[in-house]
Amino acid sequence: MHLTARRPLPVAMLLALGCAAPWLHAQGSTAPASAAVIYTCIDDQGRRITADRPIAACTAKEQRVLNKDGSLRAVYPPILTAEERAAKEAQERKLAEQRAAQADALRRDRNLLARYPNEAPHRKAREAALDTVRAAIKATEQRLRDLEAARRPLMVEAEFYPGAPLPPKLRGQIDANDASTAAQREAALNQQAELERVNRLYDTELSRLKLLWAGAAPGSLGPLAEANNGTPVASGTPSQR
């Protein structure tokens, strides 16, 4: 007797059958082996294909599983490609982010209403936040005046060395004064920007609160815009809530 060697299955067919393995497992878990079922699908040419097992040629198509009497037992969705799976996962992540943003907006609106039932406490909170920044601005202005006063005798002493290098000690004192003055001026700019940021945030909150006070449902107004532009936040300002 001569044995005829079997021709190996194409790689694509092996992959398709491997993808269909879960379907075979599902079928085996829901019906006895003797149960007669029919798998059916429509191929790319529009032809209906039927078989007594998952159809490898239709792994990218929807497959219906029919009982012996023709009634529908199950529907298996297409097996997604890697690109399709990535797109689906990206869409699911986007939806999850939207749901999280909606939940955050709802929470923040409820917190705003609880903290500010009317405009008076909101106005008071704004002034308290601004006072913190104003105090820092005032301290910086005083420091600049002190540095200017400390610089005057140094410059008077420097006049004794016209056209000549200054003594190292005097040169160091003037340089240190210049560096401190530059740092305080930079701080003053940041503090002014913080003052404007706090006002913008309270303006944004107030606009939102007016809608909520008028009856808008919490969470229905979208995310609360942040007014933080990256500058340091003074203690007690709204961004720490």
C-alpha positions, 0 to 999 in steps of 0.5 A: 500500500502506498501512502499519499503525503498530505499537502500542507495547508496554506499559511493564510488558511492556518491563520484563519482557522486559528482565529476561528478556534474561539468560535469552535470552542464557543460552539462546543460549549453551547451545544452537544457534538451531535447537534446539527448547526449551519454556519453561513456568510456572504463572501466578497463576491456576494455569494452565500457560503454555508458549512457545518463549521466556522468558515475560514474564508469568512473570518473578516465577515459576519457569520451566522450560526443557524439551528437545524430548523433554520432559526438563528442561534448566534451571530459571530462578528468579523475578526478585526485586523491589527489596524482595525483593533487599534482604531477600535481601542483608540475610539474606546479610549476617546469615549472613556476620556469623554466620560471622565471629563463629563464626570469631572465637570459634574463634580466641579459644578456641584462643588462650585454651587456648594461653595458659592450659592450666590455671588457674594461668597465668590466675590469674597473668595476672589478678593482673598486670592488677590490679596495674597498676590497683592501682598507678594507684589508689595513685598517685591516693590519694597525689596526693589526700593531697598536695593536701589537705596543700597546701590546709591552709596556703591555708585558714589564710591565707584566715582572715585575710580574714573576710567580704572577697574573697581576694587574687587569687593566694590565690583562684587557688591555692585554685581550682587545688587544688579543680580538681586534687582534683576531677580526682583523685577522678574518676580514682579512680572510673574506676580503681575501675571499671577494677578491677571490669571487669578482674575481670569479664573474667577471671571470664568467661574463667575460666568459658569456660576451665573448659568448654574444659578439660572438653572443650568444642570451641573455637568451640562456646560462642558469642562471648566476652562483653566486660567493657569498659564504656567506661572506659579500659583499663590497659596489659596488661589482657586487652582488649589481646590 
